[in-house]
Amino acid sequence: MPSHAQEEKAEKTEHHENDPLERERRHLAASRAALRAMRADAEALNIKDVTANWVNAEVLQGEIDARIKALADLSHTPLFFGRLDYLHAPGIDLAEGAEGENFYIGRRHVHDADGDPMVIDWRAPVSQPFYRASKKDPMDLRLRRRFGYTGGELTAYEDEHLTDPAEAEQTSKLLQTEIERPRVGPMRDIVATIQPEQDEIVRAGIGGTVCVQGAPGTGKTAVGLHRVAYLLYAHRERLARAGTLVIGPNKSFLHYIEQVLPALGELEVKQATVDDLVAHVEVRGTDDAAAATVKGDARMAEVLRRAVRSHVTLPTEACVVVRGSRRWRVPAYELEEIVTQLLDRGIRYGAAREALPQRIAHAVLVQMERAGEAPDDRVQDAVARNAAVKATVKAVWPPVDPAKLVLRLLSDADFLAEHADGVLTEEEQKTILWTRPARSVRSAKWSAADAVLIDEAHDLVERTHSLGHVVLDEAQDLSPMQYRAVGRRCSTGSATVLGDIAQGTTPWSTDTWEEALAHMGKPDATVEELTQGFRVPREVIAYASRLLPAIAPDLSEATSIRESPGDFAVRPTAPEALDAAVVGACRDALAEEGSIGLIAAEPRIPALREALEAAGLATLAPGEETSADARLTLVPATLAKGLEYDYVVLDEPAALVDAEPDHRTGLRRLYVCLTRAVSGLTIVHAAPLPEELAD
């Protein structure tokens, strides 16, 4: 007879066996154990007997180390977040003969000791219905299950019976909770919450460029990053050879997003700003808005092209090559034909300069053959290296230093006028000329726009290396010349361009994506628009949208799917009490859960920092990681783009608008700052609000 304790234990075991949540927890534990075993197998690999030399060994060991790192089990990151129960076996090898089998969907593939899948990568074809299936199109799913986690522990699940007519279409509570979950720390992935319209963009093929016009809170940045992860999964070998790059507006933004791809198992994607790409010289100067606008105009590409080609001089003397007792003469008219042909081909200056001695040598070889000799390729190479040929090439097609060329254009009024004739007006030429010409490249106080011009000149001389895929975020702020610089980095690859016309906050920001994509060299790109917000509260996005008629009248107004309207308040105060009112709003926000951003115009930052310190409130700088003990970030309005906080306190909107060079740019900056809030927004002001925000 079993004892009472044994009976009680048996009842508990049976209860656990029948408890769906407990079964899912056991699968999670088994999956984590399998992942640890996969990592252990990778760590145990011995490559001593499989590599021919130390170079191969280093390369292979590097790949193994990367795999070991990618197999890390992040304890607070759910290994899987969904389950799909199919009515029939999907047409893939993994499910062969497995009618009605279920699949757990997670951030990466995990298999057991027999090689059977325990977790399917979210990017695999079999995972797609997790994001796309609906009552109208169940995609052969009987059930879709979502899991809820607390600190890495599986605590809840939610089922959708997609083929059950009695079950109405409903919003997932777990999905809503995950979208609205307060955030502390860097940006996290949205792999568990990707929506159907986002998934279409994420899984778009590598063959073409995709441009995403996304209103605030629509997840365009996350979509772009997940698209990179998907392309690396679907085209890993191709992109491993060519490389991938994410371009952001500033270092703070890149720091904010840097953990998203590693959390998805992708460790090799590089990140940079546009300034990083064109860092041929040290940037120590700044341009006023007028000069920066002209320097960023696409017409500057033609000015530079003319200036580079101006170094070519048509030959007036013959080239005489002495070999042994023979003299071979290439007349001036024949040299002129060779040079003209190279110019007409439009190839890069440096490539043409390298081709010129070979062309001259070929002309000599033709004469040798006519004289009965039988020269081979070695003779042609020797002639190309002949001192007379080198002297002719140096005189006709001298080397060009891109930085020195731009230095001369910006310093020498006559040189600029010669090559900008009919391209730039006289007033525009005066605008970009330096008032104090620099003596040398090293002493020049180059601006960011100057560095882009030097990059263009570099490409006119030598071809820029092209990557397999480039993601360009906050693209609306780029100048035409910056678009060209980015386009050169993916001239033979594809791109994902992300931005919002309404958030353009530079005087040269783009008015249409068609124009921007043409400058990038991607005129055939597909433009997708995301208007459904997931993060910004309804009241906040509705308030910010009052600015759209003034800043982007052609854009659709954004909506929000969030069920809670969010906390929203406008607090007027007296000028002398403004700082104290802002501090009070920050204290109120700190009483809530999540991150807080205090956003203000640049001139207001010192006074606010002093007021917060006097009140005993420590602040972080943009890009510094928030934590449970440090949640308040003081954000200059110029750095707010792309960042999100659970609660935002916005200081003096009128000052923010007035800090920009023109009213429209100021309103666009205000639109950006109004839409950084995830849970609540408090506006504190002493001056009247911009009239565009009036009811």
N, C-alpha and C positions, 0 to 999 in steps of 0.2 A: 504493500500500500504506500503510495507517495505521501510524503509529509505535507502539512499545511503550507510550509514555506515553499516546497517544490511546486505545489499547485498554484500558489500565488505568482511564482516566477514564470510558470508556464502561461498563465493568463496574461501577464505583462508582455511576454514574448509574442503571444498571439495578437495582442492589441497592437504592438509595434509593427507586426507583419501586415496588419490590415490598415495601418495609418499611412495614408499617401505621403504626408509630409515627412514621416520617419523614413519611408522608402527612398524618397528623394535625397534626404540627408545621407543615407547610406551610399547612394550612387555618387554623391559629391565626395564623400570620404574615399571611396574606391577610385574615383577619377583623380583625386589629388595624389593618392598612392601611386597610380599608374604614371602620372606626370613625373613624380620623383624618380620612378624607375627609369623612365625615358632619359631623364637628366643624368642619372647614375651610369646608364649605358654609354652616353656620350662622353662622360668623364673618364670612363674606363677604356676608351679606344686607344689602342697602341698602334702608332703609325711608323714605327722604326723599320719594319720590313716591307712597307708599301711605298716608300718614297725613294726616288733615284738619287736625289742630292739635297743639300741643305736648303736650297731655294724652294723646292717643291714641299719640303717638310715645313718650312715657315708658312707658306701659303695655306697648306692643308690644316696646320695647327690653328691658324687664324680663323679659318672657317669653322673648325670644331669649337673654338672658344666662343665664337659668335652664336653658334647653336646652343651651347651650354647656357649662355646668358639669356637667350630667347626662351629657354625652357624653365626659367625661374618661376616659381609659384608665388605669386603676390598674395599674401594672406588676406589682405583687406579688399582684394579685387575678385569678384565672383568668377569662378572658373567656367560656369555656364549660367545662362540667364533665361533660357527658354527650352521648351520641348515640343517637338512636332510628332503627332501620331497620324501616319498616313493610312488612307483606306486601302491603297494598293502599294506595291513595291515601286519606289521611284526607279527610273531607268538609268541607274548608275551601278557600278561594280560593287560599291559598298553594301548595297541592299539587295544583291542578287538572291532571288528566291525568298525574300523576307517580307512576305505580304503582311501588311498591317504593322510593320515594325515602327518603333519610335526612335527619334534622334534628338539628342541633347545638343543645343546650339550654344556655342561659347566663343571666347576670344581667340582660341587656337585649337588645333587638332590634338586630341589625346587618344592613344590606343592602349589596349592591354597587352599582356605578354604574348598573346596569340596573334596580335596585329588587328584585332577587331576594334572598331571605333567606339570610344566611350563618350567623347565630345567631338562634335563636328565644327570645323571652322566656320564662322559666320559668313565668310566670303564664298563658300562652296555652293554650287548650284542647288543642292538639296536643301540649303538653308534659306533660300530666297523666299519661299512662302511665309516664313516667320514675319517678314516685313510687308509682303504684298497681299497675302490672302485676306479675303473678306467674305461676308455672307453671300454677296453677289457672285463672287468668284473664289470658292474655297480652295482651289488649286489642289484638289484631291486630299485635303486634310480633313480628318475626323475631328481632331482636337488640337488647339494651340494652347500651351500652358506657359505662363510667365511666372518667374520666381522673384520673390522679394527677399532682400538681404539686409542685415544689420551688422555692420562691422565685419563683413566677410562670412557671417553665419546665416545659413538659409533659414528664414523665419516665416515665410508665407508663400502661397502659390495662388494662381488665379487661372481658371479654365474658360476657354471659348469653344463651344461646340459648333463648329462652322457649318455642319450639315444638319443641325437640329432646327427644324422650322419653328419650333415652339420657343426657342431662345432668341430674343430680339437682339438687334445690333446695339452694342453698348460700348461706352468709353471704358477703357481699362483703368481701374483704380490704381493698380500697381504702376502702370505706365505714367499716369498723371503724377503720382507721388514721386517717381524717379525723376521726372522732368522738373518738378518744383522743389526737389530736395535742396536744402541750403548747402552752399559750397564754401569750403575753407581750403585754401591751397590753390595749386595750379589748375588749369582747365582739365577736365576729365573727358574721356571718350563718351560718345552717345550710342555705342554699338547696340545697347539693349533697347534704345528708344527711337531708332531710325524710322521715319515715316515713309509711306509708299512713294510720295513725290520726291523725297530725298534719296530713297533707294534707287530710283531710276537714274539719278545723276551719279550716284556712287558707282553703279555698275555699268556706266556708259563705256563703250569700247575705247581702246587706246589709240585708235586710228585718227581720231579727230580731236579738236580743241573744244572744250565746253566752257561757256561763260555763265556764271550764276549771279543774277541780279537778285539780291536778297535784302528784304526789309529787316530792321533790327529784331533780333530774337528768333529769326527763322533758321538759325543753325548753319549758315553758309560756310563759316570757317570749319566747323566740325565735318560738314559734308565734304569739303575739299580735302581734309586730312584723311578721312575714311576712304575717299576715292583713291588717294595714293596707296593706302594699305591694300585696297582691292586690286589695283593694277599690279602691285608687287606680287600679289598672290597669283594673279592670272597670267602675268608676263614676267616672272621673276628673272629668268635667264637674260632676257632682252634688256630689262632695266638694270640688272646687275652690271652689264657691260657698259651701258650708256650713262647711268647715274640718274638720280632724282634730286630735286631741290625744292624746298619751301621758302618762299620769299615773303617776309612780313614788313610792316611799316617801320618798326623800331625794335630795339633790343628788349624792351619791357614786354612787348607783345610776344616776341619769340620765346622769352623765358616763360611766359604764361602758358604757351601751348606745347612746350617741349616734351612733356610727359605723355602726350596723347598717343603718338605712334609707338614708343617703347611699350606702353601698356597693351598694345595690339600685337606685340612681338616683332615690330619693325625697328631695327636699330641703326640702319645704314643711311637713312635719309638726312641730307645736310640741310641746314637752315642758314639764312642770310637776309640782310636788308639789301635794298638796291644800292645803297652807299657802299656796302661791302663788295658788291659785284664790280664796281667801277673804281676801286681804291688803288688807282695807279699813282696817285699823288696824295700827300697829306692835305686834308681839308682844314684850313685855319681861318677862312674868311666867310663872309655871308654876302648875299645879293639882296638889294631891295626887290620888291615884288615885280616892278617893271622890268628890271634887268633879268631876273630869274625867268620871267614869262617869255622873253625873247630868246634867251639861251635854250629854253626848253621847247621852243617851237620846232616843228619838223623841218622847216625851211633851212635850219642850221645844218642839216645833213648835206644839202646841196652846196652850201658855202664851204663846208669842210672838204667835200669831194673835189670841188674846183681847186681849193688851196693845195690839196695833196697832189693832184695831177699837174699843177703848175710847176712842180719841180722837174718835170720831164722837159728836156730841151732837144729839139730835133737836130740831128748831127749835121755838121757842115764840112767835116773832114773825113777822109777815108780811114779805114782801120787796116794797118799793114802788119801781117803776122809773119815773123821770120822763123823758119824751121830748117835747121841745117844750112844748106847753101841756097835754099829756095825762099822766095818772098811771095806771100799771097796777099793780094790787095782786095778788100771789100769796099767798093766805092761809096761815097756819101749818099747817093740816091738810093742804093740798095739798103744801106743802114736805115735810111728814113722810112722805106717801105716796111722793114721789120718792126721798127718802133711804132709806126702808125697802125699796123696790124694788131700789135699788142694793146695799144690804147683802145682800138675799136672793139676788141673782145670784151672789155670792161672787167677783166679779172683784177684781183686785188694788186695793189701797188707792189707789195713785196714778192708775190708770186710771179708777177711780170718781170720784176728785176732779176729774179733767179732764172727765169726762162731766157732772158736776153742774151747772155753769153753763149748758151747752147744754140740759139738761133744764129748768132754770128759764126760760131764754130761750124754749124751745118753749111753755111754759105761757103766757108773755106773748103770743107770736104767736097762739095760739089765741084769746085775748081780743081781739086786734087784728082778726082775721078776723071774729069775731062782730060787731065794731063796724063792719064794712064796709070795713076797710082791706085792702090786698093786699100784705103784707110778703113779701120774698124771703129767700134765705139770707144776704145781706149784712146785712139788718136783724137776723136772729137772731144773727149773729156780733157785731154791734154791741151788742145787748142783753146777750149773754154777757159782754162786756167792761165793762158798766156798773158804776159804783162800788158801787151798792147790791147788785148780784148778787155782786160780788167780796167785799163785806163779809159777806154771808150765807154764802158758801162758806167763808170764813176762820173764821167762828164755828162752823159746823156740821161742816166737814170740814177741819180744819187740816192743814198739812203735817207729816209725821213724819220725823224723822232717825233712821235705824236704829241708829246707834251710840249716840245719846243714849237711845234706848228701852232698849237692852240695859244701858246704864250704870245707868239708873234701876231696872231689874228686879234687878240684882245689888247695888244700894246701898240700896234702899228696901224694908224688910221688909214694910210694909203693902201697897205696890204689888205686890210679888211674891205675897203671900198672897192678894190679891184675884183675881189672874189664874191662880194655880196651885191654887186651891181645887178639891178633888176630882181633881186631876191628880197633884200631888206631895204627899207626906206632909210634915208639919211638920218632921220630921228631915231630909228631903231638901232642903227649902227652906233650913234653917239651914246645910246643907253647902255650898250654892253662894253664899250671901250673903258679900260681902266683909266682913272684920272691920274694915277701914279704908276706908270709901267714898271713891272718888276725886272730886276737885272738878270735873274736866272730862274730856272724851274724850281730849284730848291728854296729860293727866297720868296717866291710868289705866294701870296695869300689866296690860294685856290678856294673857290666855293664848291658846294655840292653840285651845282649845275655845270661848273667848269669841268669837274671830274667826269661827268657824263659826256661832255664834248670830247674829252681826251679818249674816252672809251670808244666813241664813234670813230675817231681818227685811227685808233689801234685796229679796229675792224677793217677800215679801208686799206690798211697796210698788211695785216695778217688776219686770217679767218679766226673768229672766236669759236672756241670749242662748244659744241651743241650737246645738250643732255637729252635723255630719253623722255623725261617728263618734268615739267615745272609747274608748281602751284604758286600763283600770285595772289596774295590776299590784300584787302583794302586797296584794290587796283584803281579805284576812281580818282585817287589823289595824284596819280603819276602824270608827268608831262609827256608830250609826244616823244621827245628824245629818250625819256626813261623807258617808255614802252618799247622803243626800238632796242634799247640795251637789254631788256628782258627777252624780247623776241629773238635776239641773236643767240641766247642761251638755250633755245629750243627750236632752232631753225629747221632741224631735221627730226624733231620729236613733237610731242603734243603738250598741251597745257590745260590747266584748270584755272580760270580767271574768276576771282571772287570779289564782290564789292556791292556798293549801293550808291547810285548816282546822287541820292539825297544827302549822303554823308560826305560829299566832296568838299574838303576844307582847304584847298589851295586855290589861288587865283587862276591857275591853269588846269584845274580839275576837269575831267571829261564831261561833256554834255550827253554823249550817246556812246553806247558800247560798240556800235558799228564802227565809229571813228577810231576808238581806242584799239579795237582788234585789227583794223587795217594798219595802224602804226606798228603793231606787234608782228605783222606779217601773217596774221591768221584771219583773213577776211571771211573765210567760209565757216568760222566757228559757229556752233549752235548756242543760242542765248536762251537760257531758262530763267524763269522768274519765280521766286519763292515769296509768297505774301502772307503765309499762315505762320504766325509767331507761336513759339512754344515756351519762351522764357519771360518775355516782357509782359507784365500785368495788363489787363484790358484797359483800365482807366489811364494808365501811364501811356500806352501806345496811342490811345485816342487823343490824349492831350498833346503829345508830340506831333501827331499828324496834322494839327492845326497849321503847322509850318509848311506843309507840303505844297500848297498852292503857290507859295513864294519861292520855294527852293527847288522843287522838281515837279512842276504841274502835270507832267505826262505819266508819272508813276501811279500805280494803283495804291490805295491806302492799305496799310497792313492791318491784319486782324489777329486776334489771339484766341487759342483754343483753351486757355486756362479757365477753369471753372471759377476760381476765386478772383475777384476784381483786383486784389492787391491793395496795399496801403498807399494812399496818395494824399498829400497835403501841401497847400501853398500858405506860407506864413509870412505876411508882411510885418515889418518892424521899423523902428526909427533908425536913422543912420548911425547915431551914437551907440545904439544897442545891437548893431548887426553882428559883431564878432561874438558877443555873448549869446545871441540867439542861435548862431551856427553851432557853438559849443553845446548848447542845450539840445539841439536836434541830434547831434552826434551821440550824446548820452542816451537819448531815447532810443536811437538805433542800436546802440550797444546792449540795450536791455533785451533785444531780440536775438535769435539764433542766426549765425551766419556771418558773412563778411560785410564790411561797411566801406564805402568809398565816399570821401568828401571831395567833390570836384569843384574847382574854382578857376577863374582866369589867372594867368601867370602872375600879373602884378599883385594879386591878392594873396598869393601863397605865403610870403614871409610873415605877414600880419596874422594869418590864420594859424600858422605853425606856432608862433609865439603865444597866441591865445590858448591853443590846445595844451602847450607845455605848462602854461600858468595854471591851467585847470587840472593838471596831472594826467592828461590823456596822451599816451605815447602813440606815435604814428609811424607807418611804414612808407617807403617810397614805392612808386609803381614798379612792378616786377619782383619786389621782395615777397617771399612766400608768406601768406597769412597762416596763422595757427590758432589754436583755441585760446591762447593767451595774448595774441597780437592780431587784432581783426580790423583795425582802422587804418586805411590807406589814404594819404593826402595826395590827390591826383591833379596835376596841372591839366587844364582842359585840352591842351595840345597833345597830351599822351593818353587820353581816355579812350580813343578809338580802339575797338576790338576787345576791350576789357569788360568784365561783368562783375557786379557785386550784388549780394542779396539785398542790401539796403544802400541807397544813394542819398546823400545830402548835397544838394546843388546850391552853391553860393552865388548870389547876385547875377542872374541871367543877363541883365543889361551890361554889366562890366565885361562879361564873357563875349558878348556880341561886339562891344566897342573895341576889344583888344585885337580884332581882326582887321585886315587892310580894307575890306569893303563890307557893306551891310549884308549882302547875300551870303558871303563866306561866313560872316558872324552867325547868321541864322542857321546855316548848315552845321557849324560847330555846336551851336546850342541843341540842335536836333540830335546830334551824336550824344551829347552829355545827358540829355533827357532820357535816353533809351538804354542806359547802362544798368538799370535796376532790374532785378529778378523778382523781388518780393515787395519792395516798397520804395517810394520816392518822396522826399520832402524838399520843397523849394523854399529857401529863405531869401528875402529881398528887402532892400530899403528903397532903391530906385524903382520907378515904374517898370513893369514888365514890358517887353516889346509888344507893340500893338498887334502883331500877328498872332499872339497867344490869347487875345481877347475873345470872349464868347461870341 
